[in-house]
């Protein structure tokens, strides 16, 4: 090969690499758009604003939180999945991310269209009954459910929500058949529970706690592996002969596929530092959760496993989005 050809080849490779790098490199101090799958208010929005503030300070830029609710989180996810992968557009999502690709006929994105950056917050669901329920403990509910398959209904925040998945996983683990009754949110299901219109509800612990504290409903168990911090008086499902049962709600930070490993690590490291802040931990505890603890690689493994679990539940139950 002549020297001229070698130089031409080198120039072509160099310019090609430069173009690719330019396409994915985050512009210095460029503002970051953090898109949230839900409307303002609630845990996901609160986490976006807390983490966004810390991230902006660390990267010396502005972080703008943009709420884009709709289609069970699909609208926001589709938007971020199509964004330029340069680190300036990020997604705040939850368990919707792993179940929607199989729950919807067309969610508008695939799991690997986004890169997991970090887990931000975790929390359990809680199994609750009316204050005057005959079920004084979780094992009494399970015993009755085994005697009367399909006769006991449980409410959830809606089809494909974490409380619904937790309920169907419970059916599988305990060998029972509680009949699902979907509501449009935790609030309506808990209102009906307190009024005696439904015998059992699975809800986020955060949403149920005010009614638990007021004595209008009674908790039987949380869906975490162990008793949850701040609610230690409520036993875990695992204490009743189901040692491997667990289902948690997560809030997470994602980015469009195409970020470099260095960018992913940088964002993940900054987020992990933010989550160690005592003020952030105190705020998360007040929301009934615990801060995230996984780096990007570990969380990606979790997301892939959770997707498999969700896909299996959708297949077994014939679950479909409304």
C-alpha positions as a LaTeX table, in Angstrom:
\begin{tabular}{lrrr}
\hline
Residue & $x$ (\AA) & $y$ (\AA) & $z$ (\AA) \\
\hline
Unk1 & 0.00 & 0.00 & 0.00 \\
Unk2 & 1.45 & 3.41 & $-1.00$ \\
Unk3 & 2.00 & 6.14 & 1.52 \\
Unk4 & $-0.69$ & 8.25 & $-0.13$ \\
Unk5 & $-3.25$ & 5.42 & 0.17 \\
Unk6 & $-2.29$ & 4.87 & 3.81 \\
Unk7 & $-2.77$ & 8.55 & 4.58 \\
Unk8 & $-6.11$ & 8.58 & 2.78 \\
Unk9 & $-7.25$ & 5.50 & 4.70 \\
Unk10 & $-6.13$ & 7.00 & 8.01 \\
Unk11 & $-7.91$ & 10.28 & 7.22 \\
Unk12 & $-11.12$ & 8.44 & 6.39 \\
Unk13 & $-11.03$ & 6.44 & 9.62 \\
Unk14 & $-10.14$ & 9.51 & 11.68 \\
Unk15 & $-12.89$ & 11.67 & 10.18 \\
Unk16 & $-15.42$ & 8.85 & 10.58 \\
Unk17 & $-14.48$ & 8.44 & 14.23 \\
Unk18 & $-14.67$ & 12.20 & 14.72 \\
Unk19 & $-18.19$ & 12.28 & 13.29 \\
Unk20 & $-19.33$ & 9.45 & 15.54 \\
Unk21 & $-17.75$ & 11.06 & 18.60 \\
Unk22 & $-19.37$ & 14.39 & 17.73 \\
Unk23 & $-22.75$ & 12.67 & 17.40 \\
Unk24 & $-22.72$ & 11.14 & 20.85 \\
Unk25 & $-20.50$ & 13.42 & 22.92 \\
Unk26 & $-22.32$ & 15.57 & 25.45 \\
Unk27 & $-21.80$ & 19.26 & 24.70 \\
Unk28 & $-19.91$ & 20.97 & 27.51 \\
Unk29 & $-22.29$ & 22.46 & 30.09 \\
Unk30 & $-25.27$ & 21.79 & 27.82 \\
Unk31 & $-28.64$ & 21.88 & 29.64 \\
Unk32 & $-30.08$ & 18.49 & 30.49 \\
Unk33 & $-33.73$ & 17.64 & 29.92 \\
Unk34 & $-35.02$ & 15.10 & 32.45 \\
Unk35 & $-38.31$ & 13.68 & 31.15 \\
Unk36 & $-40.67$ & 12.12 & 33.73 \\
Unk37 & $-43.31$ & 9.53 & 32.81 \\
Unk38 & $-45.91$ & 10.98 & 35.22 \\
Unk39 & $-47.49$ & 14.34 & 36.00 \\
Unk40 & $-46.01$ & 16.68 & 38.65 \\
Unk41 & $-46.37$ & 15.41 & 42.22 \\
Unk42 & $-45.59$ & 11.97 & 43.58 \\
Unk43 & $-42.38$ & 10.06 & 44.13 \\
Unk44 & $-41.07$ & 9.93 & 40.55 \\
Unk45 & $-41.43$ & 13.67 & 40.09 \\
Unk46 & $-39.85$ & 14.36 & 43.49 \\
Unk47 & $-36.88$ & 12.12 & 42.67 \\
Unk48 & $-36.41$ & 13.82 & 39.29 \\
Unk49 & $-36.21$ & 17.23 & 40.91 \\
Unk50 & $-33.89$ & 16.15 & 43.74 \\
Unk51 & $-31.51$ & 14.19 & 41.55 \\
Unk52 & $-31.73$ & 16.79 & 38.79 \\
Unk53 & $-30.60$ & 19.54 & 41.13 \\
Unk54 & $-27.63$ & 17.50 & 42.36 \\
Unk55 & $-26.70$ & 16.39 & 38.85 \\
Unk56 & $-26.86$ & 19.95 & 37.56 \\
Unk57 & $-24.52$ & 21.13 & 40.30 \\
Unk58 & $-22.05$ & 18.32 & 39.67 \\
Unk59 & $-22.01$ & 18.84 & 35.90 \\
Unk60 & $-22.21$ & 22.66 & 36.17 \\
Unk61 & $-25.28$ & 22.91 & 34.01 \\
Unk62 & $-29.03$ & 23.39 & 34.24 \\
Unk63 & $-31.32$ & 20.39 & 34.55 \\
Unk64 & $-34.89$ & 20.99 & 33.42 \\
Unk65 & $-37.57$ & 18.54 & 34.58 \\
Unk66 & $-40.25$ & 17.94 & 31.97 \\
Unk67 & $-43.34$ & 15.91 & 32.84 \\
Unk68 & $-44.74$ & 13.92 & 29.92 \\
Unk69 & $-47.48$ & 11.59 & 31.25 \\
Unk70 & $-49.60$ & 9.34 & 29.08 \\
Unk71 & $-50.05$ & 5.80 & 27.76 \\
Unk72 & $-48.73$ & 4.23 & 30.95 \\
Unk73 & $-45.34$ & 5.90 & 30.59 \\
Unk74 & $-44.96$ & 5.08 & 26.90 \\
Unk75 & $-45.12$ & 8.67 & 25.64 \\
Unk76 & $-42.17$ & 9.84 & 27.71 \\
Unk77 & $-40.20$ & 6.66 & 27.00 \\
Unk78 & $-40.75$ & 6.90 & 23.24 \\
Unk79 & $-39.65$ & 10.55 & 23.31 \\
Unk80 & $-36.39$ & 9.83 & 25.11 \\
Unk81 & $-35.68$ & 6.67 & 23.11 \\
Unk82 & $-35.71$ & 8.77 & 19.92 \\
Unk83 & $-33.54$ & 11.55 & 21.37 \\
Unk84 & $-29.92$ & 12.10 & 20.35 \\
Unk85 & $-27.78$ & 9.92 & 22.65 \\
Unk86 & $-25.53$ & 12.71 & 23.89 \\
Unk87 & $-26.47$ & 12.77 & 27.57 \\
Unk88 & $-28.69$ & 15.85 & 27.32 \\
Unk89 & $-32.03$ & 13.98 & 27.35 \\
Unk90 & $-32.73$ & 11.52 & 30.16 \\
Unk91 & $-35.75$ & 9.56 & 31.37 \\
Unk92 & $-37.21$ & 9.12 & 34.84 \\
Unk93 & $-39.28$ & 5.95 & 34.75 \\
Unk94 & $-40.46$ & 3.07 & 36.92 \\
Unk95 & $-41.57$ & $-0.56$ & 36.64 \\
Unk96 & $-43.62$ & 0.45 & 33.60 \\
Unk97 & $-40.38$ & 0.30 & 31.66 \\
Unk98 & $-39.97$ & $-3.46$ & 31.94 \\
Unk99 & $-43.59$ & $-4.55$ & 31.56 \\
Unk100 & $-44.94$ & $-2.22$ & 28.86 \\
Unk101 & $-43.05$ & $-3.81$ & 25.93 \\
Unk102 & $-45.01$ & $-7.02$ & 26.51 \\
Unk103 & $-48.19$ & $-5.56$ & 28.07 \\
Unk104 & $-48.96$ & $-3.33$ & 25.08 \\
Unk105 & $-49.44$ & $-4.60$ & 21.55 \\
Unk106 & $-47.07$ & $-1.79$ & 20.56 \\
Unk107 & $-45.43$ & 0.20 & 23.34 \\
Unk108 & $-43.47$ & 2.19 & 20.79 \\
Unk109 & $-40.11$ & 1.15 & 22.19 \\
Unk110 & $-38.09$ & $-1.95$ & 23.01 \\
Unk111 & $-36.30$ & $-2.63$ & 26.25 \\
Unk112 & $-32.85$ & $-2.17$ & 24.75 \\
Unk113 & $-33.77$ & 1.20 & 23.20 \\
Unk114 & $-32.67$ & 2.77 & 26.49 \\
Unk115 & $-29.64$ & 2.38 & 28.73 \\
Unk116 & $-30.17$ & 1.98 & 32.49 \\
Unk117 & $-28.10$ & 4.60 & 34.32 \\
Unk118 & $-29.08$ & 4.13 & 37.98 \\
Unk119 & $-31.80$ & 3.02 & 40.34 \\
Unk120 & $-33.00$ & 6.03 & 42.33 \\
Unk121 & $-35.58$ & 4.74 & 44.80 \\
Unk122 & $-37.23$ & 1.51 & 45.90 \\
Unk123 & $-40.43$ & 0.77 & 47.80 \\
Unk124 & $-42.77$ & $-2.17$ & 48.46 \\
Unk125 & $-46.44$ & $-2.73$ & 47.95 \\
Unk126 & $-48.57$ & $-3.58$ & 50.95 \\
Unk127 & $-51.47$ & $-6.02$ & 51.22 \\
Unk128 & $-54.28$ & $-4.30$ & 53.11 \\
Unk129 & $-57.80$ & $-5.16$ & 54.23 \\
Unk130 & $-60.66$ & $-3.16$ & 55.78 \\
Unk131 & $-60.39$ & $-2.39$ & 59.49 \\
Unk132 & $-63.23$ & $-4.84$ & 60.24 \\
Unk133 & $-61.94$ & $-7.61$ & 57.95 \\
Unk134 & $-62.16$ & $-11.18$ & 59.22 \\
Unk135 & $-58.54$ & $-11.64$ & 58.13 \\
Unk136 & $-56.43$ & $-10.89$ & 61.17 \\
Unk137 & $-53.21$ & $-12.00$ & 59.52 \\
Unk138 & $-51.78$ & $-12.69$ & 56.08 \\
Unk139 & $-51.77$ & $-16.46$ & 56.57 \\
Unk140 & $-55.52$ & $-16.38$ & 57.28 \\
Unk141 & $-56.07$ & $-14.68$ & 53.91 \\
Unk142 & $-53.95$ & $-17.27$ & 52.13 \\
Unk143 & $-55.74$ & $-20.16$ & 53.88 \\
Unk144 & $-59.15$ & $-18.82$ & 52.83 \\
Unk145 & $-57.93$ & $-18.17$ & 49.29 \\
Unk146 & $-56.82$ & $-21.80$ & 48.99 \\
Unk147 & $-60.24$ & $-22.98$ & 50.12 \\
Unk148 & $-62.09$ & $-20.66$ & 47.74 \\
Unk149 & $-60.13$ & $-20.20$ & 44.50 \\
Unk150 & $-61.24$ & $-17.10$ & 42.60 \\
Unk151 & $-63.76$ & $-16.04$ & 45.24 \\
Unk152 & $-61.67$ & $-13.28$ & 46.79 \\
Unk153 & $-61.04$ & $-10.12$ & 44.78 \\
Unk154 & $-58.07$ & $-7.81$ & 45.18 \\
Unk155 & $-57.85$ & $-4.26$ & 43.95 \\
Unk156 & $-54.78$ & $-2.66$ & 42.38 \\
Unk157 & $-53.84$ & 0.70 & 40.90 \\
Unk158 & $-54.53$ & $-0.69$ & 37.42 \\
Unk159 & $-53.55$ & $-3.29$ & 34.86 \\
Unk160 & $-49.80$ & $-3.78$ & 34.65 \\
Unk161 & $-49.03$ & $-1.54$ & 37.63 \\
Unk162 & $-46.56$ & $-2.74$ & 40.29 \\
Unk163 & $-49.39$ & $-3.61$ & 42.69 \\
Unk164 & $-51.01$ & $-5.75$ & 39.98 \\
Unk165 & $-47.75$ & $-7.55$ & 39.21 \\
Unk166 & $-47.15$ & $-8.08$ & 42.93 \\
Unk167 & $-50.61$ & $-9.63$ & 43.23 \\
Unk168 & $-50.13$ & $-12.00$ & 40.31 \\
Unk169 & $-46.70$ & $-13.03$ & 41.57 \\
Unk170 & $-48.36$ & $-13.77$ & 44.92 \\
Unk171 & $-50.93$ & $-15.96$ & 43.20 \\
Unk172 & $-48.10$ & $-17.90$ & 41.56 \\
Unk173 & $-45.95$ & $-18.18$ & 44.68 \\
Unk174 & $-48.73$ & $-19.17$ & 47.08 \\
Unk175 & $-50.66$ & $-21.39$ & 44.69 \\
Unk176 & $-53.85$ & $-19.35$ & 45.08 \\
Unk177 & $-56.25$ & $-17.44$ & 42.84 \\
Unk178 & $-57.13$ & $-13.97$ & 44.02 \\
Unk179 & $-59.23$ & $-12.30$ & 41.32 \\
Unk180 & $-57.87$ & $-9.03$ & 40.05 \\
Unk181 & $-60.06$ & $-5.92$ & 40.14 \\
Unk182 & $-58.22$ & $-3.03$ & 38.45 \\
Unk183 & $-58.82$ & 0.56 & 39.54 \\
Unk184 & $-57.63$ & 3.82 & 38.04 \\
Unk185 & $-55.04$ & 4.55 & 40.68 \\
Unk186 & $-54.32$ & 3.60 & 44.28 \\
Unk187 & $-56.62$ & 6.29 & 45.70 \\
Unk188 & $-59.92$ & 4.85 & 44.40 \\
Unk189 & $-58.97$ & 1.29 & 45.37 \\
Unk190 & $-58.09$ & 2.33 & 48.92 \\
Unk191 & $-61.28$ & 4.38 & 49.25 \\
Unk192 & $-63.34$ & 1.35 & 48.27 \\
Unk193 & $-61.33$ & $-0.82$ & 50.65 \\
Unk194 & $-61.95$ & 1.51 & 53.60 \\
Unk195 & $-65.65$ & 1.52 & 52.70 \\
Unk196 & $-65.83$ & $-2.27$ & 52.55 \\
Unk197 & $-66.56$ & $-2.47$ & 48.81 \\
Unk198 & $-63.60$ & $-4.76$ & 48.17 \\
Unk199 & $-61.97$ & $-7.24$ & 50.61 \\
Unk200 & $-58.29$ & $-6.87$ & 49.71 \\
Unk201 & $-56.10$ & $-4.28$ & 48.02 \\
Unk202 & $-52.47$ & $-4.26$ & 46.97 \\
Unk203 & $-51.17$ & $-0.72$ & 47.01 \\
Unk204 & $-47.90$ & 1.14 & 47.29 \\
Unk205 & $-46.99$ & 1.45 & 50.94 \\
Unk206 & $-46.69$ & 5.22 & 50.49 \\
Unk207 & $-50.28$ & 5.56 & 49.24 \\
Unk208 & $-51.74$ & 3.26 & 51.89 \\
Unk209 & $-49.87$ & 4.58 & 54.93 \\
Unk210 & $-52.23$ & 7.49 & 55.79 \\
Unk211 & $-55.24$ & 5.16 & 55.96 \\
Unk212 & $-53.19$ & 2.58 & 57.87 \\
Unk213 & $-52.20$ & 5.18 & 60.45 \\
Unk214 & $-55.79$ & 6.41 & 60.77 \\
Unk215 & $-56.97$ & 2.85 & 61.46 \\
Unk216 & $-59.37$ & 2.81 & 58.50 \\
Unk217 & $-57.56$ & $-0.12$ & 56.89 \\
Unk218 & $-55.28$ & $-2.82$ & 58.28 \\
Unk219 & $-51.99$ & $-4.03$ & 56.76 \\
Unk220 & $-51.33$ & $-7.76$ & 56.51 \\
Unk221 & $-47.90$ & $-7.84$ & 54.84 \\
Unk222 & $-45.44$ & $-5.90$ & 52.72 \\
Unk223 & $-44.04$ & $-7.33$ & 49.50 \\
Unk224 & $-40.38$ & $-6.65$ & 50.33 \\
Unk225 & $-38.04$ & $-9.52$ & 51.24 \\
Unk226 & $-37.72$ & $-8.15$ & 54.77 \\
Unk227 & $-39.72$ & $-5.77$ & 56.92 \\
Unk228 & $-39.54$ & $-2.29$ & 55.49 \\
Unk229 & $-37.74$ & 0.53 & 57.26 \\
Unk230 & $-40.29$ & 2.88 & 58.79 \\
Unk231 & $-42.99$ & 0.19 & 58.81 \\
Unk232 & $-41.31$ & $-2.49$ & 60.89 \\
Unk233 & $-44.59$ & $-3.47$ & 62.55 \\
Unk234 & $-45.86$ & $-4.88$ & 59.23 \\
Unk235 & $-44.54$ & $-8.38$ & 58.48 \\
Unk236 & $-43.11$ & $-9.34$ & 55.10 \\
Unk237 & $-44.80$ & $-11.93$ & 52.87 \\
Unk238 & $-41.60$ & $-13.99$ & 53.13 \\
Unk239 & $-42.33$ & $-14.62$ & 56.81 \\
Unk240 & $-45.36$ & $-16.76$ & 55.93 \\
Unk241 & $-43.74$ & $-19.73$ & 54.23 \\
Unk242 & $-42.88$ & $-17.88$ & 51.02 \\
Unk243 & $-39.18$ & $-17.10$ & 51.63 \\
Unk244 & $-38.31$ & $-16.14$ & 48.05 \\
Unk245 & $-41.30$ & $-13.89$ & 47.38 \\
Unk246 & $-40.48$ & $-10.25$ & 46.74 \\
Unk247 & $-41.74$ & $-7.44$ & 44.56 \\
Unk248 & $-40.57$ & $-3.85$ & 44.76 \\
Unk249 & $-41.41$ & $-0.70$ & 42.89 \\
Unk250 & $-38.41$ & 1.16 & 41.51 \\
Unk251 & $-37.83$ & 4.63 & 40.14 \\
Unk252 & $-34.94$ & 4.81 & 37.71 \\
Unk253 & $-32.86$ & 7.00 & 35.44 \\
Unk254 & $-32.45$ & 5.95 & 31.80 \\
Unk255 & $-30.79$ & 7.37 & 28.70 \\
Unk256 & $-31.17$ & 6.75 & 24.95 \\
Unk257 & $-29.18$ & 3.83 & 23.60 \\
Unk258 & $-25.89$ & 4.97 & 22.14 \\
Unk259 & $-24.20$ & 6.68 & 25.06 \\
Unk260 & $-20.60$ & 5.65 & 25.51 \\
Unk261 & $-19.57$ & 3.51 & 28.45 \\
Unk262 & $-17.68$ & 6.50 & 29.82 \\
Unk263 & $-20.79$ & 8.71 & 29.69 \\
Unk264 & $-22.94$ & 6.05 & 31.35 \\
Unk265 & $-20.38$ & 5.56 & 34.12 \\
Unk266 & $-20.03$ & 9.29 & 34.66 \\
Unk267 & $-23.79$ & 9.84 & 34.97 \\
Unk268 & $-24.17$ & 6.77 & 37.18 \\
Unk269 & $-21.34$ & 7.85 & 39.48 \\
Unk270 & $-22.77$ & 11.36 & 39.86 \\
Unk271 & $-26.23$ & 9.96 & 40.67 \\
Unk272 & $-24.83$ & 7.51 & 43.23 \\
Unk273 & $-23.03$ & 10.44 & 44.91 \\
Unk274 & $-26.27$ & 12.43 & 44.97 \\
Unk275 & $-28.13$ & 9.54 & 46.60 \\
Unk276 & $-25.60$ & 9.46 & 49.44 \\
Unk277 & $-26.56$ & 13.00 & 50.44 \\
Unk278 & $-28.25$ & 12.92 & 53.86 \\
Unk279 & $-30.93$ & 15.40 & 52.82 \\
Unk280 & $-31.82$ & 13.27 & 49.79 \\
Unk281 & $-31.95$ & 10.10 & 51.91 \\
Unk282 & $-34.18$ & 11.81 & 54.47 \\
Unk283 & $-36.55$ & 13.00 & 51.73 \\
Unk284 & $-36.71$ & 9.54 & 50.16 \\
Unk285 & $-37.45$ & 8.03 & 53.59 \\
Unk286 & $-40.29$ & 10.54 & 54.00 \\
Unk287 & $-41.71$ & 9.22 & 50.72 \\
Unk288 & $-41.65$ & 5.70 & 52.18 \\
Unk289 & $-38.72$ & 4.52 & 50.10 \\
Unk290 & $-35.04$ & 3.71 & 50.19 \\
Unk291 & $-32.43$ & 5.19 & 47.88 \\
Unk292 & $-30.90$ & 3.20 & 45.05 \\
Unk293 & $-27.65$ & 1.34 & 45.46 \\
Unk294 & $-26.75$ & $-0.24$ & 42.09 \\
Unk295 & $-24.24$ & 1.02 & 39.55 \\
Unk296 & $-25.22$ & 1.09 & 35.88 \\
Unk297 & $-24.01$ & $-2.44$ & 35.12 \\
Unk298 & $-25.75$ & $-4.02$ & 38.12 \\
Unk299 & $-28.97$ & $-2.16$ & 37.43 \\
Unk300 & $-28.94$ & $-3.21$ & 33.78 \\
Unk301 & $-28.79$ & $-6.84$ & 34.91 \\
Unk302 & $-31.73$ & $-6.22$ & 37.24 \\
Unk303 & $-33.76$ & $-4.58$ & 34.46 \\
Unk304 & $-33.19$ & $-7.54$ & 32.15 \\
Unk305 & $-34.29$ & $-10.02$ & 34.84 \\
Unk306 & $-37.33$ & $-7.94$ & 35.76 \\
Unk307 & $-38.31$ & $-7.82$ & 32.10 \\
Unk308 & $-38.24$ & $-11.63$ & 31.96 \\
Unk309 & $-40.39$ & $-11.90$ & 35.09 \\
Unk310 & $-42.88$ & $-9.36$ & 33.77 \\
Unk311 & $-43.07$ & $-11.02$ & 30.35 \\
Unk312 & $-43.73$ & $-14.38$ & 32.01 \\
Unk313 & $-46.54$ & $-12.96$ & 34.16 \\
Unk314 & $-48.13$ & $-11.29$ & 31.12 \\
Unk315 & $-48.02$ & $-14.60$ & 29.25 \\
Unk316 & $-49.36$ & $-16.69$ & 32.14 \\
Unk317 & $-52.26$ & $-14.37$ & 32.95 \\
Unk318 & $-53.11$ & $-13.11$ & 29.47 \\
Unk319 & $-52.71$ & $-9.58$ & 30.83 \\
Unk320 & $-53.42$ & $-6.79$ & 28.32 \\
Unk321 & $-53.30$ & $-3.02$ & 28.56 \\
Unk322 & $-56.62$ & $-1.24$ & 28.68 \\
\hline
\end{tabular}
